[in-house]
Amino acid sequence: MYKTIETERLVLKILDKKSADLVLEFLKENKEDFSRYEADKQEMYFTKFYQEYIIQCEYDATMKKGYLRYYLFEKSDLEHIIGTVSVGQIRAYPYCSGIMGYKMAVCRKNMGYGTEAVEAVCHAAFSYLGLHRLEAYVMENNLPSVRLLEKCGFQKEGKCIKNLNINGVWQDHLLYAKIKE
C-alpha cells in the first residue's frame, strides 16, 4: 500500500478524518475555481462534519482497494494541501479500470505539480490497485488539463456529449485513457 508517495518536489498522502480542517481549508480557498469544472456542491459539503465523513469513507474504500485519493503537499510545506489526485469508479476484472480526477490550488497551477502527481498516482493505480486502464474526462476548453493528460501519456479516445451537469448546464467532455504498459 502506498499511503505516502514522494516525487521530486511533492509528498502525496492518503489522509484520514483527522485532516478534515486541512482539506476544508483547501476546498474553501479554491471553491470558485473548482466550481467551473465540477458538479454543484451544497453548502453542507463545506463543513468539517461532512468532510470528516467523506474523508473517512474514502480512506476505508482505499484500504479495500475500491478508491484512491492522494492529497498533495510541497515537500517544503507539509501543512497546506495544494491539490488532489484520485482514482474512483474502480471496476474489477475483467475491466480492471478506474476514472482519474485531479485538481490543483489556483496558486499552484502551471507549475508542473499536476503532471508530477498524476504520473505518480498512475503508477500507484497500476501497481497497487492492479488496474489495466485509467480514464479521465476533461472539458474541451480546459486546455491546461488536456495538456497535463497528454504529457502523462493519456490518449484522446473521443467526446462524450452532455455527460456532466456543471452549474445547471450539461457539458461535453473529452475522454482520455491511459493503458498500463
N, C-alpha and C positions, 0 to 999 in steps of 0.2 A: 504494500500500500504506500502510495506516495502522498503522505499527509503534508509534506513540505517539499517544494521543488525550488532549487536555486538556479538562476540563469546568470549571465554576466552581470546584469545590473539589478535584477529583481529577486524577491523572495515571494513565492506563491504558496499560500496556506489554505488548508481546509479549516474553517472556523466552526466553533460551536456557539451555542446561545450566549455564552459569557461575553462574546464580542458584539452583541447587538448594538451597543452605543456607537462603536466604530462604524458598523455597517450603516446605521441610521444617519450618521453624520455624512458619510459618503453619498448616500441616496439623496438626502436633502440638499446638499451643496450642488448636485448635478441634476436635480429634478427637471428643470426647464429643458436642458439639452436632451436628456434621456426621453422626455415625453414626445419628441419629434419622431422617434423610431419604435416606440413600444406601445402596447395596448394601454388604455387608460388605467390609472391606478386610483382607487378610492382613498380618501384621507386616512382611513384606518391603516393602510399599508405603511404610512409614515409614522407609526407609533412603535415604541420599544416592545410592547407586548406582542404585537403582530410579527415584528422582525425576529424576536426570540423564538416564536413558534415556527416561522418559515426556516430559519437557520437550523433549528433542531431537526425539523423534518428532512431538510437537505442532507444534514450530517448523517442521520440514520439511514437514509437511502444510499448515501455514498458508501457506508460501511457494508451494505448489502449489494454493492455494485449496480445499483439502479439509477444512480445520478452522480454527477461530479461537478462541484463548483470550487474554484480557487479564487481567493481574494489576493490582489496584487499589492505588493509593498515595494518601495525602493529600498535597496539594501541600506542606504544611509538614513532611512526614516521608517522604522517598523511600527510607528504609531498612527499612520494615516494610510487608509486604503486609497489606491489610485486607480483601481479597476477590478473587473472580474472576468473570468472566462469559465463557461460552464458547458457541460455535455448532458443533455436531457433527452427525454423520449427514447431511451435506450431500448433497443429491441434485441432479444437473444437470438440464438441460432434458429433458423438458417439465415437470418438477416445480419446479425452482428453489426448493427448500425446505431448511430445516435445523431442528435442535432446539436451543433455547437452554437453558442451565443457568447457575446462579449460586449463589454462597454468600458470606456476609459473616462476618467475625470477630465473635464474640459481643460484644466490647466496642465494636463499631461498628454494631450493629443499631439499627433505629428512628431513624436519623439522616438518612434520605433519600439516603444514598450509593448504595444498591442501585438506586433509581429513576434517579438521575443516571447511573449506569454502564450500566444496561440500555438506557436511551434512546440513549446514545452508541453502544453496540455494535449496536443495531438499525440505526442509520444506517449504520455501517460494513458490516454484513451486506448491507443493501440496495444500497449503492453499490459497495463493493469486491468483494464476492462476487457481486453481481448477483442476489441472491435475491428472490423474489416473496413468500414466505411463511415466517414463523418460528412454530414451535410450542414450547410449554412444558408440562410435566407437573408437577402440584403436588398434594400430598396435601390432602384436604379440610380437615383440621384445621390446616393451616399457613396460618392467616389472614393473617399479615404478608406471606407470599409471594403469596397471592391478591390482596391489596390492591396490592402492587407491580405485578403484571402488569396489573391493571385500570387503574392510574394511567398505565402506559406504553402504553395503547391496545390491549392484548390482549383478546380476547373469548372467553368460555367457549363451547366447542363441544360439550362432552359429558363423559361419565365413562367411563374405561377401567377395567374390572373386573379386579382382581387382576393388574395388569400389571407390577409390580416387586416383587422379593423384598427386603425390608429386615429385617435381623436375624431371618431364618428365617420371616418371615410375608409372604405375598403381599398387597400393599397396593393399594387402589383409588387412582386418580389422576384429577384433573380435567384435561381437555385444553383448553388455551388457545391461541389463534393470533392473529397479527398479520399483516395483509396490507400489502404496500408500497402507499403512497398514490400 
